[in-house]
Amino acid sequence: MTFNTLLRTSESGWTILVRLLVGLVVFLPEGIQKLIFADALGAGRFTKIGIPFPEMMGPFVGVVEAVCGALIILGLLTRLAAVPLIVIMIVALVSTKLPILLGHDVGMFHLGDIKRLGFWSMMHEARADLTMLLGCIYLLIVGAGRWSLDARLAG
């Protein structure tokens, strides 16, 4: 695969709406917040969930979310930026939503203080995670769209 193939996209310019949803609404601000509010949203939260090495993983995930979110907003290296975000969303679903579905801790991941358990509770709690996962998969498949830096660089 050539670099030009990675950037090429034939999708409508309106793909920018998915890019703004994924990058501007979620990942850029969430990444920044993981760094600013580390106790509540970064390392502190990762400790409660059971993520290994939370003091390292909290800031790492925050930086990845912020940088990849910014790249997606710009439509620059969009397919590459989507890959780590897909991984982050899969880890989020397994570590925080699977315990809700099953009603108990899953390996190192802790259930936490959830009042309702089971499928419908998990679906309620996972709606944003699933939306972001599907948005990132979409961008991985189709690219950034015509109104992007990727499209300009690909010519």
Secondary structure, 3 states (H helix, E strand, C coil): CCHHHHHCCCCCHHHHHHHHHHHHHHHHHHHHHHHHCHHHHCHHHHHHHCCCCHHHHHHHHHHHHHHHHHHHHHCCCHHHHHHHHHHHHHHHHHHHHHHHHHCCCECCECCCCCCCCCHHHHHHHHHHHHHHHHHHHHHHHHCCCCCCHHHHHHC
